[in-house]
Amino acid sequence: MSYRAITAFTEYKKTATYKPEQLAAYEALLDKKSVQPVDATSNMTFAHELLKQSKSNSKVALSALNSDKENYSQVYLAEKTHRRMQKLGETGVASDYFKSAQSLYPYSIYFSGAKASTQ
């Protein structure tokens, strides 16, 4: 279960009408000690999810691109994040993101990497 989904459910609980015994089963699933937000500046997946919520998180996605060593192989995630930035109108940050991704993914056709034409 993602942190975003748990946060949304917690907000829903505040206004929803329910019987207390119905909620007990869900409370057991929501062990608050195990639900911790990931540092978005070091995780591309989480930064992309934050970008879905608000375009003000575009700089977080840029820093995540440069620091997430585990997701360097996920060029598709980088492409989706760049497209979302453009869709949200964050052209300045999208341009910086594109340049950073271009050096990280030299074989990418989308990012016009230096080795994109290599066969």
Secondary structure as UniProt FT lines:
FT   HELIX           3..15
FT   HELIX           20..29
FT   TURN            32..34
FT   HELIX           40..42
FT   HELIX           44..53
FT   HELIX           55..57
FT   HELIX           58..67
FT   TURN            70..73
FT   HELIX           75..88
FT   HELIX           91..104
FT   TURN            106..107
FT   TURN            109..112
FT   TURN            114..117
//
